[in-house]
Amino acid sequence: MSNQKLYEKSFAKVLILGILTFYIYSLWFSYAYHRDTDILCAGDGKEGPSFFKVWLFSMLTFGIYYYIWTYNNGNRVQDNAERYGIKIREDGTILLIWTIVFPILALYFMINNHNEMIKVYNARLDDNEYDELVAYAPPPVYIK
């Protein structure tokens, strides 16, 4: 587990800023999503491809690699959600279908699922920091 807090992403913000910045904000979001996925899923024995690899191979395969990544990432997030005590209904197959049929809805599901995991991740991080502070606190002094 990393010691850095992760920030929840806003679907509306990603959508609106993606349009207003002609996809530049969407590239940053994709980078952050890949980074956060690896942090959230650390310890599962898998490592997702880097943002650059997904972007490059998606360009070279005319988008086909992106569909493969969506499927694999959806399954990885769903598998790791159980470690956070969360039930995610959208697996790789569901996300793949929505990516083909209605990509904006697939993006919504991906962001929403990530945000659910981030809430628990940050709460656990806060609890661990509190436990560490308590462990190193000096013993109380009692005055008679």
C-alpha distance (Angstrom), angle and dihedral (degrees) to the residues before:
residue distance angle dihedral
M1 . . .
S2 3.79 . .
N3 3.77 119.2 .
Q4 3.77 95.4 -131.0
K5 3.77 124.8 98.6
L6 3.77 116.6 -121.3
Y7 3.77 122.3 -139.7
E8 3.76 124.8 -131.8
K9 3.78 115.4 -119.8
S10 3.78 124.4 -132.1
F11 3.78 115.1 -132.9
A12 3.82 91.7 -152.7
K13 3.80 91.7 49.2
V14 3.80 92.3 50.1
L15 3.79 91.3 48.2
I16 3.81 97.9 44.7
L17 3.80 97.8 40.2
G18 3.79 89.9 44.1
I19 3.79 89.3 58.5
L20 3.82 95.8 40.8
T21 3.81 94.4 48.8
F22 3.81 94.5 43.7
Y23 3.82 93.2 -113.7
I24 3.83 96.8 -48.0
Y25 3.82 92.8 112.0
S26 3.81 89.1 47.1
L27 3.79 89.4 57.9
W28 3.81 90.7 53.2
F29 3.81 90.1 46.7
S30 3.81 90.8 51.4
Y31 3.79 90.8 50.7
A32 3.82 91.3 49.4
Y33 3.82 91.4 45.9
H34 3.83 92.0 53.9
R35 3.80 92.0 46.6
D36 3.81 92.8 47.5
T37 3.80 92.1 47.4
D38 3.79 90.9 56.3
I39 3.81 90.5 48.4
L40 3.81 94.0 46.7
C41 3.79 93.3 45.4
A42 3.81 97.1 41.2
G43 3.75 111.6 137.7
D44 3.80 97.0 33.3
G45 3.79 92.0 105.3
K46 3.79 92.7 -114.4
E47 3.75 132.2 97.9
G48 3.76 120.4 -159.6
P49 3.78 121.6 -134.5
S50 3.78 116.8 -91.3
F51 3.77 121.1 -99.4
F52 3.79 89.8 -110.5
K53 3.81 92.6 53.2
V54 3.82 92.8 50.1
W55 3.80 91.5 46.3
L56 3.82 94.4 46.7
F57 3.81 97.0 44.0
S58 3.79 91.0 44.3
M59 3.79 88.8 56.0
L60 3.81 92.9 46.0
T61 3.82 93.9 48.0
F62 3.81 95.2 41.7
G63 3.80 92.3 -111.8
I64 3.80 99.3 -46.6
Y65 3.82 93.7 112.5
Y66 3.80 89.4 55.2
Y67 3.82 89.7 59.5
I68 3.80 90.6 49.8
W69 3.81 90.4 49.0
T70 3.82 91.3 47.9
Y71 3.80 90.8 53.9
N72 3.83 94.3 46.7
N73 3.80 93.8 42.8
G74 3.80 92.6 49.0
N75 3.79 91.1 53.5
R76 3.81 92.3 45.4
V77 3.80 93.3 51.0
Q78 3.81 92.0 46.4
D79 3.82 92.1 49.2
N80 3.80 92.4 49.5
A81 3.80 94.1 44.3
E82 3.80 87.8 73.5
R83 3.83 88.8 63.7
Y84 3.80 87.0 58.3
G85 3.80 92.9 48.3
I86 3.80 91.9 -111.5
K87 3.78 128.3 131.0
I88 3.80 112.3 -143.1
R89 3.78 115.0 -171.0
E90 3.80 97.9 -168.3
D91 3.79 109.4 82.7
G92 3.80 126.5 175.8
T93 3.80 93.5 -80.3
I94 3.80 94.3 52.9
L95 3.81 91.9 46.1
L96 3.80 91.1 47.8
I97 3.80 91.9 51.8
W98 3.81 92.2 47.8
T99 3.81 90.8 46.0
I100 3.79 89.2 56.6
V101 3.83 97.0 40.4
F102 3.82 104.0 32.4
P103 3.83 113.1 -0.4
I104 3.81 95.4 -173.9
L105 3.81 90.9 61.5
A106 3.80 90.4 48.7
L107 3.81 88.9 52.7
Y108 3.80 89.7 50.5
F109 3.82 91.2 52.4
M110 3.81 91.9 47.5
I111 3.81 93.2 50.3
N112 3.80 93.0 43.6
N113 3.82 93.0 49.9
H114 3.78 91.0 48.0
N115 3.80 92.0 49.4
E116 3.80 91.4 52.7
M117 3.80 90.6 53.6
I118 3.81 92.2 44.2
K119 3.82 91.3 55.3
V120 3.81 91.5 56.4
Y121 3.82 93.0 39.9
N122 3.82 92.1 53.9
A123 3.82 91.8 44.9
R124 3.81 90.5 52.7
L125 3.78 90.2 46.4
D126 3.80 90.0 52.8
D127 3.82 91.0 48.3
N128 3.81 92.1 50.3
E129 3.80 91.9 49.3
Y130 3.80 89.7 50.4
D131 3.80 91.5 48.5
E132 3.82 90.7 50.0
L133 3.80 91.2 50.3
V134 3.80 91.4 49.6
A135 3.81 91.7 47.0
Y136 3.81 91.6 56.3
A137 3.80 97.0 39.8
P138 3.80 115.0 115.1
P139 3.79 116.3 -110.0
P140 3.79 115.5 -91.4
V141 3.79 118.3 -94.3
Y142 3.79 115.9 -134.0
I143 3.78 119.0 -155.3
K144 3.81 117.3 -152.0
